[in-house]
Amino acid sequence: MASTEQIRTTIEAHLAAVGAADATALADLYTPDARLHDPAGGSPVTGRTAIEQHFAGVLTEQRTMELVMVAIADHHAAFHFRATPAEGPTRDVIDTMTFDDQAMITSMQAYAS
């Protein structure tokens, strides 16, 4: 089972990749059969390749990331972060994720303001 520290490291790597607008680095954090809902309730994006394509389409600029709060329980995490682009408003986002035994992301849902 992945430790709390391993899961937190994956979350921090996820935020760093989002901040850098690096779709490849983001996709590398997901299992090959992972499922993504971005936004939550939207159509699922399934598989690492499709997830990389999704992020490549939505991450068009770098942004400053601030992790506000994270809660980890077993293989699950919820965290609140703020994303501030060079131009435009700051967005508050809550992501929920599940992880495998190696702290790879198996599913993610994004809730943005």
Contacts in CASP RR format, 6 or more apart in sequence:
PFRMAT RR
TARGET T0000
AUTHOR 0000-0000-0000
METHOD contacts of the structure
MODEL  1
MASTEQIRTTIEAHLAAVGAADATALADLYTPDARLHDPAGGSPVTGRTA
IEQHFAGVLTEQRTMELVMVAIADHHAAFHFRATPAEGPTRDVIDTMTFD
DQAMITSMQAYAS
1 74 0 8 1.000
1 75 0 8 1.000
1 101 0 8 1.000
2 75 0 8 1.000
2 99 0 8 1.000
2 100 0 8 1.000
2 101 0 8 1.000
2 102 0 8 1.000
2 103 0 8 1.000
3 103 0 8 1.000
4 72 0 8 1.000
6 102 0 8 1.000
6 103 0 8 1.000
7 72 0 8 1.000
7 75 0 8 1.000
7 77 0 8 1.000
7 99 0 8 1.000
7 103 0 8 1.000
8 70 0 8 1.000
8 72 0 8 1.000
8 77 0 8 1.000
9 103 0 8 1.000
10 29 0 8 1.000
10 99 0 8 1.000
10 103 0 8 1.000
10 104 0 8 1.000
10 105 0 8 1.000
11 67 0 8 1.000
11 70 0 8 1.000
11 77 0 8 1.000
11 79 0 8 1.000
11 97 0 8 1.000
12 67 0 8 1.000
13 25 0 8 1.000
13 29 0 8 1.000
14 26 0 8 1.000
14 29 0 8 1.000
14 95 0 8 1.000
14 105 0 8 1.000
15 65 0 8 1.000
15 67 0 8 1.000
15 81 0 8 1.000
16 25 0 8 1.000
16 65 0 8 1.000
17 23 0 8 1.000
17 25 0 8 1.000
17 26 0 8 1.000
17 29 0 8 1.000
18 26 0 8 1.000
18 55 0 8 1.000
18 59 0 8 1.000
18 63 0 8 1.000
18 65 0 8 1.000
18 83 0 8 1.000
19 59 0 8 1.000
19 62 0 8 1.000
19 63 0 8 1.000
19 64 0 8 1.000
19 65 0 8 1.000
19 83 0 8 1.000
20 62 0 8 1.000
21 59 0 8 1.000
21 60 0 8 1.000
21 61 0 8 1.000
21 62 0 8 1.000
21 63 0 8 1.000
22 59 0 8 1.000
23 52 0 8 1.000
23 53 0 8 1.000
23 54 0 8 1.000
23 55 0 8 1.000
23 56 0 8 1.000
23 57 0 8 1.000
23 59 0 8 1.000
24 52 0 8 1.000
26 51 0 8 1.000
26 52 0 8 1.000
26 55 0 8 1.000
26 59 0 8 1.000
27 48 0 8 1.000
27 49 0 8 1.000
27 51 0 8 1.000
27 52 0 8 1.000
27 55 0 8 1.000
28 48 0 8 1.000
29 104 0 8 1.000
29 105 0 8 1.000
30 36 0 8 1.000
30 47 0 8 1.000
30 48 0 8 1.000
30 51 0 8 1.000
30 104 0 8 1.000
30 105 0 8 1.000
30 106 0 8 1.000
30 108 0 8 1.000
31 48 0 8 1.000
31 100 0 8 1.000
31 104 0 8 1.000
31 105 0 8 1.000
31 106 0 8 1.000
32 47 0 8 1.000
32 48 0 8 1.000
33 46 0 8 1.000
33 47 0 8 1.000
33 106 0 8 1.000
34 46 0 8 1.000
34 47 0 8 1.000
34 48 0 8 1.000
34 51 0 8 1.000
34 104 0 8 1.000
34 105 0 8 1.000
34 106 0 8 1.000
34 107 0 8 1.000
34 108 0 8 1.000
35 44 0 8 1.000
35 45 0 8 1.000
35 46 0 8 1.000
35 47 0 8 1.000
35 106 0 8 1.000
35 107 0 8 1.000
35 108 0 8 1.000
36 44 0 8 1.000
36 45 0 8 1.000
36 46 0 8 1.000
36 51 0 8 1.000
36 54 0 8 1.000
36 107 0 8 1.000
36 108 0 8 1.000
36 109 0 8 1.000
37 43 0 8 1.000
37 44 0 8 1.000
37 45 0 8 1.000
37 107 0 8 1.000
37 108 0 8 1.000
37 109 0 8 1.000
37 110 0 8 1.000
38 45 0 8 1.000
38 54 0 8 1.000
38 58 0 8 1.000
38 108 0 8 1.000
38 109 0 8 1.000
38 110 0 8 1.000
39 110 0 8 1.000
39 111 0 8 1.000
39 112 0 8 1.000
40 96 0 8 1.000
40 109 0 8 1.000
40 110 0 8 1.000
40 111 0 8 1.000
41 109 0 8 1.000
45 51 0 8 1.000
45 54 0 8 1.000
61 85 0 8 1.000
61 86 0 8 1.000
62 85 0 8 1.000
62 86 0 8 1.000
63 83 0 8 1.000
63 84 0 8 1.000
63 85 0 8 1.000
63 86 0 8 1.000
64 83 0 8 1.000
64 84 0 8 1.000
64 85 0 8 1.000
65 81 0 8 1.000
65 82 0 8 1.000
65 83 0 8 1.000
65 84 0 8 1.000
66 81 0 8 1.000
66 82 0 8 1.000
66 84 0 8 1.000
67 79 0 8 1.000
67 80 0 8 1.000
67 81 0 8 1.000
68 79 0 8 1.000
68 80 0 8 1.000
68 81 0 8 1.000
68 82 0 8 1.000
68 92 0 8 1.000
69 79 0 8 1.000
69 80 0 8 1.000
70 77 0 8 1.000
70 78 0 8 1.000
70 79 0 8 1.000
70 80 0 8 1.000
71 77 0 8 1.000
71 78 0 8 1.000
71 79 0 8 1.000
75 98 0 8 1.000
75 99 0 8 1.000
75 100 0 8 1.000
76 96 0 8 1.000
76 97 0 8 1.000
76 98 0 8 1.000
76 99 0 8 1.000
77 96 0 8 1.000
77 97 0 8 1.000
77 99 0 8 1.000
78 94 0 8 1.000
78 95 0 8 1.000
78 96 0 8 1.000
78 97 0 8 1.000
79 94 0 8 1.000
79 95 0 8 1.000
80 92 0 8 1.000
80 93 0 8 1.000
80 94 0 8 1.000
81 92 0 8 1.000
81 93 0 8 1.000
81 95 0 8 1.000
82 90 0 8 1.000
82 91 0 8 1.000
82 92 0 8 1.000
82 93 0 8 1.000
83 90 0 8 1.000
83 91 0 8 1.000
83 93 0 8 1.000
84 90 0 8 1.000
84 91 0 8 1.000
91 112 0 8 1.000
91 113 0 8 1.000
92 112 0 8 1.000
92 113 0 8 1.000
93 110 0 8 1.000
93 111 0 8 1.000
93 112 0 8 1.000
93 113 0 8 1.000
94 110 0 8 1.000
94 111 0 8 1.000
94 112 0 8 1.000
95 108 0 8 1.000
95 109 0 8 1.000
95 110 0 8 1.000
95 111 0 8 1.000
96 108 0 8 1.000
96 109 0 8 1.000
96 111 0 8 1.000
97 105 0 8 1.000
97 106 0 8 1.000
97 107 0 8 1.000
97 108 0 8 1.000
97 109 0 8 1.000
98 105 0 8 1.000
98 106 0 8 1.000
98 107 0 8 1.000
98 108 0 8 1.000
99 105 0 8 1.000
99 106 0 8 1.000
100 106 0 8 1.000
END
